Amino acid sequence: MSEQIILPEAVHADDRGRIIALPPFAAAGAMVIESVAGAVRGNHYHVNESHLMYVVSGLMIYIEEGLDKSLMVTEVGPGQSVISPPGASHCTVFAADTVFVALSDRDRRGDKYEGEVVRVAPMERRPEVADHLTGIDRLILAPTHLRNAT
């Protein structure tokens, strides 16, 4: 189970702006993903893939299930990352409009992604998660096109 938030390796700033060095991760693909407040992504695990999610802006609530079926719930904000290891069921709930970068250690193009994913029951609906979703639980009940989108 991912036990910690991972911070950038370095931030270089000057009067032009910032360069943020993401944590080391052997990436085969990269995506910028935008999610609206209340959206839910994931509710799956990857058979072989691992991916790092770095939050650029907004707030993501990351839920991951351990081998013992216990849940880890972590708020991931701007400048923070979390890694989903292979075989770990996970989902993300967005408490605000959020932009994050996902780095994958596998090629996700075409049907390769769906062939690697195993869907699980909605983790955000488990009772032990409720306290972490206070205030945004009403958003999660938004129209279907905003829920469980990959």
Wavefront OBJ file of the C-alpha trace (Angstrom):
o trace
v 0.000 0.000 0.000
v 1.268 3.514 -0.766
v 1.941 4.942 2.650
v 3.077 8.454 1.894
v 2.764 11.623 -0.043
v 5.773 12.160 -2.289
v 7.085 15.693 -2.731
v 8.927 16.991 -5.801
v 12.592 16.122 -6.002
v 13.464 19.804 -6.428
v 11.893 23.158 -7.175
v 13.995 25.735 -8.985
v 12.559 29.249 -8.838
v 13.658 32.621 -10.119
v 12.000 35.756 -11.481
v 10.866 33.828 -14.605
v 8.854 31.265 -12.623
v 9.466 27.725 -11.396
v 10.756 24.415 -12.684
v 9.444 21.488 -10.660
v 11.392 18.215 -10.810
v 8.897 15.417 -10.240
v 9.934 12.429 -8.108
v 11.941 9.798 -10.011
v 9.627 7.436 -11.887
v 10.375 5.293 -14.948
v 7.621 6.556 -17.240
v 6.467 5.028 -20.511
v 3.637 7.525 -20.839
v 2.432 10.828 -19.443
v -0.980 12.467 -19.305
v -2.394 15.722 -17.998
v -5.832 15.004 -16.547
v -8.413 17.635 -15.647
v -11.223 16.699 -13.261
v -14.195 18.716 -12.040
v -15.145 18.942 -8.374
v -17.065 15.812 -7.356
v -15.702 13.641 -10.166
v -14.583 10.110 -9.320
v -11.908 8.312 -11.320
v -10.515 4.840 -10.983
v -12.276 2.191 -8.923
v -9.956 -0.333 -10.478
v -6.542 -1.846 -10.216
v -3.873 -2.439 -12.816
v -2.563 -5.965 -13.269
v 1.017 -4.899 -14.063
v 1.054 -1.108 -14.252
v 2.153 1.399 -11.654
v 1.555 5.108 -11.993
v 2.509 8.310 -10.252
v -0.091 11.074 -9.905
v 1.250 14.611 -9.329
v -1.318 17.278 -8.437
v -0.722 20.603 -10.197
v -3.791 22.394 -8.818
v -6.901 21.522 -6.843
v -7.404 18.719 -4.336
v -7.568 14.973 -4.928
v -8.640 12.436 -2.331
v -6.768 9.222 -3.052
v -8.273 5.954 -1.799
v -6.263 2.729 -1.954
v -7.123 -0.747 -0.682
v -4.449 -2.828 0.999
v -4.047 -6.577 0.694
v -5.876 -6.896 4.045
v -8.835 -4.953 2.504
v -8.196 -1.932 4.750
v -8.401 1.463 3.093
v -5.862 4.248 3.079
v -7.391 7.654 2.376
v -5.044 10.558 1.665
v -5.617 14.136 0.570
v -3.174 15.045 -2.197
v -2.771 18.740 -2.936
v -0.702 20.919 -5.249
v 2.937 19.897 -5.385
v 2.274 16.437 -3.941
v 2.333 13.001 -5.576
v 1.160 9.511 -4.802
v 2.051 6.216 -6.506
v -0.469 3.465 -7.233
v 1.404 0.158 -7.303
v 0.371 -2.802 -9.482
v -2.513 -4.793 -8.057
v -3.653 -2.075 -5.611
v -7.309 -1.138 -6.003
v -7.604 2.624 -6.006
v -9.805 5.559 -6.867
v -9.609 9.321 -6.739
v -12.323 11.746 -5.675
v -11.887 15.397 -6.535
v -12.808 17.888 -3.798
v -12.206 20.800 -6.187
v -11.552 21.290 -9.872
v -8.175 19.583 -10.205
v -5.376 19.238 -12.734
v -2.914 16.394 -12.258
v -0.166 14.698 -14.227
v -0.196 10.902 -14.421
v 3.030 9.105 -15.282
v 2.620 5.452 -16.177
v 5.308 2.793 -16.342
v 3.342 1.046 -19.141
v 2.136 2.121 -22.557
v -1.546 3.112 -22.181
v -2.336 3.829 -25.817
v -5.310 2.245 -27.539
v -6.800 -0.866 -25.978
v -3.668 -1.517 -23.897
v -5.133 0.454 -20.986
v -8.457 -1.386 -20.735
v -6.721 -4.742 -21.133
v -4.632 -3.910 -18.056
v -7.478 -2.657 -15.816
v -9.738 -4.700 -13.516
v -12.814 -2.797 -12.269
v -13.824 -2.924 -8.581
v -16.882 -1.811 -6.594
v -17.015 1.938 -5.896
v -14.547 2.510 -3.074
v -15.854 6.018 -2.348
v -19.130 4.472 -1.164
v -17.538 2.367 1.564
v -18.595 3.513 5.060
v -15.040 3.983 6.319
v -14.448 6.647 3.646
v -17.464 8.820 4.534
v -15.662 11.070 7.034
v -13.063 11.945 4.392
v -15.726 13.051 1.925
v -17.670 15.392 4.216
v -18.670 18.469 2.263
v -18.094 16.937 -1.157
v -20.341 13.896 -0.805
v -23.194 15.842 -2.441
v -20.968 16.506 -5.477
v -20.236 12.811 -5.942
v -23.922 12.227 -6.549
v -23.660 14.374 -9.699
v -24.824 13.125 -13.116
v -23.427 9.774 -14.212
v -21.062 11.287 -16.797
v -19.116 12.841 -13.893
v -18.779 9.625 -11.908
v -16.389 6.742 -12.396
v -14.920 8.139 -15.589
v -11.477 6.759 -16.321
l 1 2 3 4 5 6 7 8 9 10 11 12 13 14 15 16 17 18 19 20 21 22 23 24 25 26 27 28 29 30 31 32 33 34 35 36 37 38 39 40 41 42 43 44 45 46 47 48 49 50 51 52 53 54 55 56 57 58 59 60 61 62 63 64 65 66 67 68 69 70 71 72 73 74 75 76 77 78 79 80 81 82 83 84 85 86 87 88 89 90 91 92 93 94 95 96 97 98 99 100 101 102 103 104 105 106 107 108 109 110 111 112 113 114 115 116 117 118 119 120 121 122 123 124 125 126 127 128 129 130 131 132 133 134 135 136 137 138 139 140 141 142 143 144 145 146 147 148 149 150
